[in-house]
Amino acid sequence: MTSLKSKLNAPDRRVSMVLCTIPSALVTQAIAASGVDSIVVDLEHGAADYASAHAMIAATAGSECAPLVRVTENDPAQVKRVLDLGAEGIVFPLIRNAEDAEKAVASLRYPPDGIRGFGPFVAQSRWQTSLADYPAKIAGELVSCLLVETADAVENIEEICAVPGIDILIPAQFDLSTDLGVMGQFDHPTFKAALAKVEAAAKSQGIPLGNVALAEPQAQALFSRGYRVVAGFDLIWLNEKAADMARWCGAD
């Protein structure tokens, strides 16, 4: 199987991602079986807890779908716990500066290269290895995805992108536009200038860019601007499909 890290390291490879807010191994298994490259178990804004996160990670078994987890904050203790549940990577919110980025990357790695504590008692099964061989198995395979959500992050974006070990950079549009004082106004000059700065910094360092695409035209528009990772939302798609059926039956 081809790892998510390998896909990201292939310059021309496009990568699909689904943010999973529904705490269900069954839903996650169906998404993983669809052929998408990765899912993100959302601990920040979703309904999942650690037990359901473990079940969702395990539900990707037998597929090439990499299970990532979005933690609630840039906290090494949280990162350690979900990696020990078998996660293949972490989505880090609210990265504001290079120090935050360095902390995030370090939390994925064991000493002397990082600060992660040892205890992959659950993760060894997901990675199909022994406890002793786990560190070598996952070395170089864990994915670090950073979210750009604040004006501070935009101001410091060149320094952030210069930190080694960042695999994906995602400008989170709603959070970023809100922090810039133009909530949801994605055509506002302030937001467009900030987004352009983020895009330029990521491209200068060869960091794959990601963003939300709920329909193919959105994805194609992102690809045309150099984005390689497109993400959707399980709950939004479920709601839209249910609404379609309601309209078939004449619902207003």
C-alpha positions, 0 to 999 in steps of 0.5 A, spaced: 500 500 500 502 507 498 502 511 504 499 518 505 506 521 506 508 518 499 502 520 496 504 527 498 511 527 496 509 525 489 509 533 486 503 531 481 499 527 486 492 530 488 490 527 495 483 527 497 481 527 504 474 527 508 473 530 515 469 526 519 465 529 525 460 523 525 463 518 531 461 512 527 466 506 525 461 504 520 461 511 517 468 511 517 469 504 514 464 506 508 468 512 507 475 509 507 472 503 502 470 509 497 477 510 495 479 516 498 486 517 500 485 520 508 480 521 513 480 526 519 477 524 525 475 531 528 476 531 536 476 539 535 469 540 532 466 533 531 462 529 536 468 524 537 471 522 543 478 518 544 474 511 544 470 512 538 476 515 535 480 509 536 474 505 532 474 510 527 482 509 526 481 501 526 475 502 521 480 504 515 484 497 516 484 494 509 484 500 505 489 505 503 485 511 507 490 514 512 487 516 518 488 522 521 486 526 527 484 533 528 486 535 535 483 540 539 489 544 540 497 544 539 498 539 545 503 534 545 499 530 550 493 529 546 498 528 540 501 522 543 495 519 545 491 519 538 498 517 535 498 511 540 491 509 538 494 508 531 493 515 527 497 516 521 498 523 522 495 530 526 491 536 524 494 542 528 489 548 529 491 555 531 498 555 529 500 562 530 508 562 529 514 558 527 515 556 535 508 553 534 510 549 528 516 546 531 512 544 537 507 540 532 512 537 528 516 535 535 510 532 538 510 527 532 517 524 533 521 520 538 527 523 542 532 525 540 528 528 534 522 530 538 518 530 544 513 524 543 513 519 549 513 512 548 507 507 549 504 505 542 501 499 545 494 500 541 498 503 535 502 497 534 496 493 532 494 498 527 501 498 524 501 491 524 508 491 527 511 489 534 512 494 540 519 494 539 519 495 531 513 500 531 518 506 532 522 504 525 515 502 522 512 509 523 519 513 522 518 518 516 510 516 515 507 520 520 503 526 517 503 533 520 498 538 517 498 545 520 491 550 519 492 557 518 487 560 522 489 567 524 492 574 522 498 572 526 499 566 522 499 570 516 504 575 518 508 569 520 507 565 514 514 565 511 517 563 518 512 557 519 513 554 512 521 554 513 520 549 519 522 542 517 517 537 517 510 540 515 507 535 510 500 539 509 498 547 510 491 548 510 488 556 510 482 555 514 477 560 510 472 561 515 476 561 521 481 566 518 476 570 515 473 571 522 480 573 525 481 578 519 474 581 521 471 579 514 467 573 516 465 569 510 467 574 505 472 570 501 472 575 496 474 581 500 481 584 499 483 583 506 482 576 505 484 575 498 491 578 500 492 574 506 490 567 502 495 569 497 501 570 502 499 563 505 499 560 498 506 563 496 509 562 502 507 554 502 509 554 494 516 557 496 517 551 500 514 546 496 509 544 502 502 541 499 496 546 500 489 543 502 482 546 502 475 545 502 471 542 496 464 540 496 463 539 489 468 538 483 468 545 480 471 547 487 476 542 487 478 543 479 478 551 481 483 549 487 487 544 483 488 550 478 491 554 483 496 549 485 492 546 491 493 538 491 489 536 497 481 537 497 477 536 503 470 534 504 465 533 510 461 527 512 456 531 515 455 536 510 454 531 504 449 527 508 445 533 509 445 535 502 443 528 500 438 527 505 435 534 502 435 532 495 431 526 497 426 531 500 426 535 494 424 529 490 418 528 494 416 535 494 419 538 500 419 546 500 
